[in-house]
């Protein structure tokens, strides 16, 4: 029996109960290919594929995709929101204090939620969000030159 083909971006949108449009397909693919992109960068990538799209439409689509669990919004303190396609796990991020670069960091220890609170105050914890801060290799090299 042949293997089933991998679901397409359109299939994923339909599966999440979202209407399939060229802009949403382009947006989801841009986020998944782009790492940790801001809204302007996402809008630029979508415009390259489908032509004009308003920034408001990008924000609305990102909100819908985030609510559907297809993308993840991260917002490091003091930085604008960014979006990524890595969802469904409880990974963390490291942010460069100098240039703002963001990279994924797998859980430090144990199973999700990765950290055990010293006092859960009766909450049923299912996720921990950790942001590591430092200086990326490019900025570190620039400082030592």
C-alpha positions as CSV (number, residue, x, y, z in Angstrom):
1,X,0.0,0.0,0.0
2,X,1.6,3.3,-1.0
3,X,2.3,5.9,1.7
4,X,-0.1,8.8,1.9
5,X,1.2,12.1,0.5
6,X,2.3,14.7,3.1
7,X,-0.4,17.2,3.8
8,X,-0.1,20.5,1.9
9,X,-0.3,23.9,3.4
10,X,-3.8,24.2,2.1
11,X,-4.7,20.9,3.8
12,X,-3.3,22.2,7.0
13,X,-5.3,25.4,6.8
14,X,-8.5,23.5,6.0
15,X,-7.8,21.1,8.9
16,X,-7.5,24.1,11.2
17,X,-10.9,25.3,10.0
18,X,-9.4,28.3,8.1
19,X,-10.3,29.4,4.6
20,X,-7.6,28.7,2.1
21,X,-6.4,31.9,0.3
22,X,-3.2,32.5,-1.7
23,X,-2.2,35.1,0.9
24,X,-2.6,32.7,3.8
25,X,-0.7,29.9,2.1
26,X,2.1,32.3,1.2
27,X,2.1,33.7,4.8
28,X,2.2,30.3,6.4
29,X,5.0,29.1,4.1
30,X,7.0,32.4,4.7
31,X,6.8,32.0,8.5
32,X,7.9,28.3,8.3
33,X,10.8,29.1,6.0
34,X,11.9,32.3,7.7
35,X,12.8,31.5,11.3
36,X,11.7,34.2,13.6
37,X,10.3,36.9,11.4
38,X,8.6,40.2,12.3
39,X,5.4,41.3,10.6
40,X,7.1,43.6,8.1
41,X,9.4,40.9,6.9
42,X,6.5,38.4,6.6
43,X,4.5,41.0,4.7
44,X,7.4,41.6,2.3
45,X,7.8,37.8,1.6
46,X,4.0,37.4,1.0
47,X,4.0,40.4,-1.4
48,X,6.8,38.8,-3.4
49,X,4.5,35.8,-4.0
50,X,1.0,37.2,-4.2
51,X,1.4,40.9,-4.9
52,X,-0.2,43.6,-2.7
53,X,-1.4,42.7,0.8
54,X,-2.1,45.3,3.5
55,X,-0.2,45.1,6.8
56,X,-3.6,44.9,8.5
57,X,-4.4,41.7,6.5
58,X,-1.1,40.2,7.5
59,X,-1.8,41.0,11.2
60,X,-5.3,39.4,10.9
61,X,-3.9,36.3,9.1
62,X,-1.2,35.9,11.7
63,X,-3.7,36.2,14.5
64,X,-5.9,33.5,12.9
65,X,-2.9,31.2,12.2
66,X,-1.6,31.7,15.8
67,X,-5.1,31.0,17.3
68,X,-5.3,27.8,15.1
69,X,-1.9,26.6,16.4
70,X,-0.2,26.7,13.0
71,X,2.3,29.4,14.0
72,X,3.7,30.6,17.3
73,X,4.0,34.3,18.4
74,X,7.0,35.2,20.5
75,X,7.6,38.6,22.0
76,X,11.0,39.0,23.7
77,X,10.9,41.9,26.2
78,X,11.7,45.2,24.4
79,X,11.4,43.7,20.9
80,X,8.5,43.6,18.5
81,X,6.5,40.4,18.1
82,X,8.0,37.7,15.9
83,X,6.4,34.6,14.4
84,X,7.7,31.1,13.9
85,X,6.5,27.8,12.4
86,X,7.9,25.6,15.1
87,X,4.8,24.7,17.1
88,X,3.7,21.7,19.2
89,X,6.7,21.5,21.4
90,X,7.9,23.6,24.4
91,X,11.2,25.0,23.1
92,X,12.7,28.2,24.2
93,X,14.6,31.1,22.6
94,X,17.9,32.9,22.9
95,X,18.0,36.6,21.9
96,X,21.0,38.7,21.1
97,X,21.1,41.9,23.2
98,X,23.0,43.7,20.4
99,X,21.3,42.9,17.1
100,X,18.1,41.2,18.3
101,X,18.8,37.9,16.5
102,X,16.6,35.1,17.8
103,X,17.4,31.4,17.8
104,X,15.6,28.3,19.1
105,X,16.8,26.4,22.2
106,X,15.5,23.0,23.0
107,X,14.3,22.4,26.6
108,X,17.0,22.6,29.1
109,X,16.1,19.5,31.1
110,X,13.3,17.0,31.4
111,X,10.0,16.8,29.7
112,X,7.6,19.6,28.9
113,X,7.0,21.9,30.5
114,X,10.8,21.7,30.9
115,X,10.9,23.5,34.2
116,X,9.3,22.6,37.5
117,X,8.0,25.5,39.5
118,X,9.1,25.6,43.1
119,X,5.5,26.3,44.0
120,X,2.8,25.8,41.4
121,X,0.2,27.6,43.6
122,X,-2.4,25.0,42.6
123,X,-2.0,25.6,38.9
124,X,-1.8,22.8,36.4
125,X,1.2,23.9,34.5
126,X,1.5,22.8,30.8
127,X,4.1,25.2,29.4
128,X,7.1,27.2,30.5
129,X,8.5,30.1,28.6
130,X,12.1,30.8,28.9
131,X,14.1,33.5,27.1
132,X,17.9,33.3,27.3
133,X,19.7,36.6,26.6
134,X,23.2,37.1,25.4
135,X,25.4,38.2,22.5
136,X,25.3,36.2,19.2
137,X,28.5,35.0,17.6
138,X,28.4,37.7,14.9
139,X,28.1,40.5,17.4
140,X,30.7,39.0,19.7
141,X,33.2,38.8,16.8
142,X,32.4,42.5,15.9
143,X,33.2,43.6,19.5
144,X,36.5,41.8,19.6
145,X,37.7,43.2,16.3
